[in-house]
Amino acid sequence: MIAIRIGFVLMLSVFPVNHGQNIQHSCEDIYKHNIHSQSGVYTIYNRINQPYQVYCEFHQAYGYTFVAANTNVAVNIDDLHTSSDHVLVRFLRNNHVQTQTKVEQISIFKSRYQLSLQYSKNNGYATPLNANLGPYLYLGFLPTSEASRTGGTQGYRANGVDYTFSNCDGMPNSYLAFVFNPNNRPHNDYHRTCCNTPLMHQIVDTSIPATYNIPENFYSYFEMHMGGCGGYGVPEEFVNTRAAALGMRFDVTCTAPAPVPNATQTLGGTTFGSVIRYTCNSGTLLSGNLERRCVETGQYTGLPPVCGNADPCASNPCANGGSCFGLENTFVCECSSNFQGARCEIGKILVAFTNNRDNKRFCLG
């Protein structure tokens, strides 16, 4: 039995967190707070304000989150990624070289199943053989409902190439698990009897030099299980691989703004670079912007538009010689003595009668 222990290394940087303000729950939060943040180790907080460490790999308006393998608190994994389209799997070699593979769903399932990212659970997917050594990060490819189909094509996509097999016996395993094993207990020895196949090696053999080197305490023991007949792989079966780490993709997103009165809104998306366009339903633009763009800070440029008539009296709404007085987006008419109504459109009724004493005419409205 081979025991894998990843040595602790000095942290590159730690993001200061103030409990009273600016508590960060993700690498995305850190990036939005300061778009010039450097890739490195940061302390973030789960939803009950317990701290743990992540490595944030920053690019322009997107990046990847790696969770430290010494994490022992609850992790709200949905805070750590915005996309399940692909992940980065990093491998730590025996000579301390780090390589990475972009991993996706195989082409025939890409439109049907997103990758499943879970923390210390595998709802809907097969259970890792080393689940008892958790916490663990779970990368599920196919749910058991699909993976249990005998004769079905299954597998994974690595660096743009599908690696597949035919499920020969309906075993529902279709996952890659990263097991932290904080107590350094013995691993499951299933690999001694099954199943070191070429499919297990492609994910490692196709890996390329990593973009950034992350601290080695972010790597952990891993198991990959594709069954039946796909194979079972753990570090002991690879000549030059000690451990692996999971990088989850995040993209900067903007919160969709509230609808604007008296305007039609076309939302082009909420990710970086997406544009919202407005059209005033009537009248003109009084203030704000008819086009706003999602930027790196997670906000939209400009201000929401205010639509209305620049001059409510421009169309001469008061009839019969009435005087128009403009108010905010509306008007009031002052009518001559013989007319009434909101637009002075109603004539008053003249009633003439004779007073026996002075023979005067009177008008009754």
N, C-alpha and C positions, 0 to 999 in steps of 0.2 A: 504494500500500500504506500503510495506516494503522498505525502502531505505538502500542500502548497501554502507557504507563508510569504506574504508580500511585505517587505520591509517598509517602515515608515520613513518618508523623506521630508525635508524641510519645506514648509508651505511657501509658495511664491509670493502671495499677497493675501490679505484678509480684509474684506470689505467691512468697514465699521458700521454697526447698526445701532441706532438709537431707539430704545423701546418706546419713546414718546412720539416719534415721528419717523416717516420714511422707512418703515419696516419693509424689507424686500422679500418677496416670496418666490422669486425666479430670476434667472439670468436676463429675461426680457425686462423685468422691472429695473434691474441694475442698468441695463443699456439705455432705457428710456430716461432714467434719472441723469445719466451722463453718457452721451453718445460717443464720447472719446475714451470710454473705459477700455482697459487693456485685457486681453485674454489672460486668465489666471484663476487662482483659487479664491473663492468668496464664501462668506458665511451668509446663508439665507435662513428664513424661518418658515416652519410649517404653519398650518392654520390655527394651531393652538400655541403659537409663539415659542416653539422649541427650535433651537438652532441646529443646523447641520451644514456640512461643507459640500460645495459643488465646484467643479471646474467649468468655467464659462469660456467657450471658444467663440469670440466675437468676429463677425464679418459685418459688412454694411447692411444694417437693418435685419440681419438674421444671424443665427449661430447654432451651437450645439451645447447641450447640458450633460455633464457627466457627474454622477453621484459618488461620493467617497465610499469606499468599501468598508469603512469603520462606522458608517451611519447606524444608529441604534434607536432612532425615533421614527414616528409615523411620517411618511412622505406622501404629500399630495401630488401624485405624479402628473395629473392633468395641468398643474401649474407650470410644469417644467418643459412642456412642448406644445406647439400649436399645430403640428403636422404629424400624421402617421403614415405619410406616403413613403418615407424611407428613414433609415437610421444609419449612423456610422458605428461599426464594430471595430474597436481597436484591439490589437494583439501585442502583448509584451513578450518579446523573444528572450531566450536564455542569455543572450549577450546584451540585454537591456535595450536593444533596438525596438522601436515602436512602429507598427504598420497599421493600416486601416483598410476596411472594405465598406463600400456603400452597399447596404443590403435593402432589398425591396421584395414585395410580393411578386411571384412569377406572373408572366404576362397574361395568361388565361384567366387569372383571378384578380388582376389589379383593379378592375372596375367594380368588382363585387365585394372584396374584403380588404379593408385597411389593415395594416399591421396593428396588433393589439399590444399596448404598453401598459403593464401593471406592476404594482409593487407588493411583494409578499402575498400575492394571490394570482389565480389563473382562471378566473371565472369564464366558463364556456370553453376552456381549453384543457388539454391533458396536463396532469400534475407532474412537475419535475421529480426525478428519482431522488434528488438531494434537497427536496423542499424542507426537510426537517433541519437542515443546516442554515436556514434563513437568518436574517432577511435576504430576499433575493429580488432582482429585477427580472421581469419576464417579458420576452419578446415572442408573441404568438403569431404564427403564420396563418394556419387554418383552424377554425373552431372544430370541436370534436364532431359536430353534425356533418361537416364536410370531409374532415380528415379520416373518418371511419369508413369511407366508401371503398370497398374492395375494387381494385382495378383502376381507381382514379389517379390522374396525374397530379403529383405534388412536388414540392421542393422549395427552392428559394432563388432569388436573383442576386448575383454578386457582381458589382462593377459593370452593370449593363448586360450581363449574360445570364440566361435561365439555366439552372442546374436542376434537373427533374428526375423522377423515378415513378414507377407504377406501384401503387400500394397493393401488395400481394395478399394481405391477410386481414385488412380492415382495422389494424391497430391505429388509434387516433392521434398519435404523437406528431406534433408539428410545431416545434418551439425551439428557442434558444434561451437558456436561463443563466443568469450571472449570480452566483451564490456567495454571499459575504462570509459565512461560516466564522462568526466572531470568536467562537470557543475552540476553533481549530480541531474539530472532531473528524474522524475518518470518513471519507467519502464512500458513497455506494460503489460496490465493486462489479456492477453489471457489465462494465466495459471489458472485464476479463473473459467473458463468454460471448459478448456481442457488442458491437457490430462495426468494426473498423473498415468502412467502405470508402471508395474514392470520393463519393459525394460529400463526406464529412470533411475532406481535406481541401476541397475547392475554395471554400470560404476563406481559408487561411492562405492557400497557395496563390490566390489571385490578389491578395492584399498588396498595397503600395505604401511607400514611406508616409508616415503620418504628417499632417499639416503642422501640428504642434505636438510636442512631447508633454504629456500630462504626468503629474507625480505618480509614482508606482503604487501608492496606497489607494489609488482609484481603480486598480485592477483587482479582479477576483477570480476564483475558480469558476469554470463554466461547463455546461453540458448542452450538447445539441442532439436532439432526438427527432428523427424522421422515420416513422414506422407505420405499417411494417415494410420491411425490406429496404428502407432508405438508409438506415444506419444510426449509430449512436457514437458520439464523439466527445471526449474529455481531454484535458491537457496531457495526460499520461500517454495518449496515443499519437501525439505530435512530436516530431524529433526536436523542434526548436521553438516551442511555444509554452510559456509558463502560465499565462492568465489572459483575461480579456476584459474589456470595458465597453459599456453601451453609451453612445452619444445620441441624445434625442434632439431633434430639430425644433427650433423656435423661430418664428418670424415676428417682426414688429407689427402690431395691429393697432388700429385706431377704433375707438368706440363710435358707432354710427350715431350721428347727431339727431336730435329730435326734429320732427317735421316742421316746416316753416309755414306759417299762415299765409294764404293767398299766393302760394307758389307750388309748382310741381317739382319734386326732387327725384333725380336719377342717380342712384348709388352705384358706382362702378366697382365697389368692393371696400374692404376695411384693412387691407394690407398696404405696406409701404408702396407709395407711388400711385395708389388708387385715387380716382377723382370723383367728386360729387359735383353734379351740375344742376342748377336751378333755373326754372323758367317762371317769371311772374305771370300768374294767371290773368291778370288785368292790370292796367295802369303801368307804372314804371318802377324801376329800382330806386328806392329812396336812400338806402345805405347798405353797407355790407358788400358781399361778393357773390357773383353768380357761378363761380367755379372755385372749389376748394380741394386741396390735395393732401393726402395722408403723408406725413413726413416722419423722420427717424425718431422723433420724440414721442410718437404715438398720438399726435394731435393733428387736426386739419388746419391748413393755412387759412388766414383771413378770418372774416366774421360772417355769421349767418346773414343772408339778405333780409331786408325789410321792403316788402313790395306794397305799392299803393299808388294813388294818383298824386303826382307832384303838386297839382293845383286842382283841388276838388271843384272849383268854380269855372274851370277852363271850358267846359261844355255848355255854359250858360243854363244851368238847370232850373233857374227860377223864371216862371212864365209871367206874362202880363205885367212886365215892368218891375217885377220884384227884384230886390237887391240880394246878392249872394255873399255870404260870409263863410270863409273856409275854416274848418276845424281839422283835427288830426284824422286824415283819411275819410272825412265826411264834410258836410256843409249845412248851413241854416239859411233859409230864405226869410227876408223881411218883406212883407207884401204891402202893396198900396191899399188905400182905404176900402176899395171895392172888391178885393179878392182875399182869399184865405186858402189854407191847405199847406202841406209840406213843401210844395213847389209853386204855391200861389195859383193853383190850377182851378180853384173853385170860386165862382163868382158869388158875391153876397146878394141876397134877395132884397130888392127895393120895394117897400110898401108905402104908398102915398095915401094920405088921408088929410082931411081938412079940419083944423081946429077952429071951432066956431068963433073964438076970440081973436086969434092972430093969423089964421089961414096958413099955418106952417106945414112943411112936409117932413116926415120922419122916416128914417131907414132902420129896418129891423134885420139884424144879421141872421 
